[in-house]
């Protein structure tokens, strides 16, 4: 375990999947400063998710560190042959299937529920009612990935406990060249409202197959921290990639270096 004084302030969220849902890998990721675990319910198997939660709780006790768990709901997701989209005609982003998963999240005592394809603040309100109905106290993360959400951004942020900049599906809704500016706006508004904000999707995607990230990916992570992100998230990198532990370790290195420069504790040598 690292010296606590050398831990980053920004947190690392890692998604558990086929390659990382074993004790050895999760333990190693925690040792490299994994802070929060995400379970992707787009591929829901409640038996597997129960085992993942039990494993995280076991290692949480052993490490002496609290490791919150996010249940990431599928919402009105529609799987296609190549990739996915969502049901644009869905009345709410919280579906009947999501209701079962919210009940599961409440029963399991996880800390967060992430609502996918949020379109309006009412989606968050509906999720909160379902959590309360199931005697849960989970906090709600609004995933901003639709154009409609950008039009109601202030209201959605106000209704939520935390916000996720979900850049993958957002890239299908707005021109790609606008995403950095939209990300900056979401982070800024979330911070102003006092709500934690996560930047997610393809942060170090090349590490699915490579032990080191691309230079541009390092800059992407650093930029998210500079903007004020409270957390950065790994998806495929830790769920199905070849280097899940290395991805977490590299993310921590990048965050620490960024924070040192932000605090003026490091100077770049002049060329």
N, C-alpha and C positions, 0 to 999 in steps of 0.2 A: 504493500500500500504506500502511496506517495505521502510525503510530508504535507499536512493540511495547508501549510502556508503557500504551497505551490499549486494548489487546486485552482482551476479557473472559476470565475464568477458566473459566466454564461454556462448553461447546462447542455448536456448532450442527451438527446433522445435517440434510442436505437430500437428498431423494429425486430422482433423475434420472428423467425421463420424456420424452414426446414434445416438450414445449416447451423442455426444458432440456438435451438431449443434443447440444448443438453447442458448438463451441469458444468462441465469443463469450460465450455465457451462462454456461458453467461458469467461464471465466476471470473474468468480472465477479463471480460469486458468491464465488469464492476471494478476490478483492480486497476483498469486503465481509465477509470473515472466516468463510466456510464452512470448517468444520473436518473434517467426516466426510461421505462420500457413501454413500447407501443405494441399493441396486438391488433393486427389488421383483420377486421371481421368481414372484409370482402371475400375472404376465404375462410368462412366460419366452419369450425369443427369444435363444438363445445367441449368434447372430451379432451382434445388437444389443448384448447385454451385453458381448461381447468388445470391440466398438468403444468402448463407454462406458468400460471399464476402461483401454483404451489411451489414450483421451483424458485421463482423470484422471491417469494416470501421466505423460503428456507435460507437462501443465500443472503437475503437482507438481514436476517437474524445473525447469521454467522459473521457478516462483515461489519455489523454494528452501524450500518448506514441505511437510512430510509430510501427506498427505491419505489417511487410512485409508479402506478400502472395506468396507461391510457387504453380504453376500449374505443377503437376507431370504427364507427358505424359505417356500413356500406351506403346508406341512404338510397336514393332512387337510381343507383348505378345500373347500367345496362352493359353486360359483357358482349363484346363483338369478336369476330374472328381474329382481328388484329387490334388489340387495345380495348378501350371501353369508352362509353359516353354516359349520359344520364337521361332519364325520362323528363324531357322539357315540359311535359304536360302534368307532371305530378303536382297535386295541390300543396303538399308539404314535403320538405326534405326528410322528414321523419316518417318512415314507412311502417307497415304492419310488421315486417320482418325486424325492423329496428326496435320495435316495442319489445319483442322477445329478448333481444340482446341487451336492452336497457334493464330489463328485469334480471337477467343474468349478471350484469355489471353490479347492480344493487345487492344481489345475493352474495356475490363474491367479495364485496367490499373494496373494489378498485377505487382509485382516487379520482379519475377523470373519465368523462365520456366526450368523444369528439364527434360533432355533427357534420356530416359530409354534404356538400352541395347546398349549403345554406343560401336561401334566397331573400329572407326577410327575418326580422326580429321575432316574429311569431313562431318560427321554427325552433328557436331557442326556448321560447316560453313553453311550447308543447313538450319538448324534451324534459324541461325542468318539472313539469306537471307529472310526467310519467315516472321520473325518478322519485318524486315525493309519493306517488301512488304506491310505489314498491318499497317504501320506507327507506329509501337511499338518501345519501347526502353528497353524491358525486358532484364535482364541479364540472362545468361545461365549457368545452373548447369549440369555438366557431371556426370552421374551416372556410376560408375565403378563397373560392375557386370559380365562382360564377360572375358574369357581368352584372347580373341582378343584385348580387351582394355588394358590389361597388357602389351601386346607386342608393343603397340603404346602409352604408358602412357605419355611420355614427350610431344608428339605432341598434345594429347588430352588436357592435362593440359594447354598447351600454348594457345590453341584455345578457352578455356572456361573462364568464369568469376569466377566460383567456382566449387568445386568437391564434390561428395558424395561417400563415401565408402558404397556401398549397399551390405551388407554382406549376405542377404538372398539368392538371385539368384547366387551370387558368390560361395556359398556353394555347388551349383550344378555343378560348372565349375571346381573347384579345390579341392584337398583333404582338409577336414575340418581343419586338424592340421596345414595347411599352412596359414589359414586366418589371424591369429594374426600378422604374419610377413608381409603378403601382406598389411594389414591395416597400419602397421608401415611405410612401404615403400611409400604408397600413401600419407599418412599424411606428411612425410618428404619431398617428392618431391613437394607437393602442397605448403607447407610452403616456401620452397626454391624459388619457382616461384612467391611467393607473392599472392597466390590464397587462399581464404577461403576454409576450408574443413569441411564437415559434416560427422560424423560417425553415421550410421543408421542400423536398423533392430535388433529386439529382444534384445534390451538393458535391458529392464525390463519386459520381456514377462509374467512373473508370475503374474504381477500386473493386467493382464486382469481379473484374478479371485480372487486375494488376495490383501489386503490393504497394504502389505509390500513386498518388493522385496526379492529375494534370495540373500544370501551373495555373491555368485559368480557374480551376476548381478551388485551389488554395485562395486565390484572390476573391472568389465568390463567398467563401466562408468568412474571410476577413472582413469583407464589405458588409455582410449581415451583422457582424459584431459591431463594426463602426457605426452602423445605422442605429444600433441600440437593441438588437434582438436579445431576448432573455435566454433563448435556447435555439439550437440548430439540430436538425433531425436527419438521421440516416434511415433509408428505407431498404431498397434492394441490396445496398452495400452490406447490411448485416443480416437481412432475411434470407438471401439466397446467393450471396457472393462468395468468392473463394477466400476473402480476407476480412472476416467480420471483426476480429479482435484488432487487427492492424488498422482498420478503418476508424474504430473508436480511439485508438492511441494517436493516430495522426490528427484526428479532429481536435483532441485535447492539446496537442502541440501547437496547432494553428491558433486556437483560442488563446492559449497562454501568451504566445508571442504577440498577438494582436493587443491583448490587454496590457502587456508591458509597454508597448508603444503608446497606447492611449493614456497611460499614466505617466508617461515621460521617463520611464525607468530604463529605456533602451534607446540608443542612438544608432542610426544607420551610418556606417563608415563612408565618408566621402570618397568618391572615385578619383 
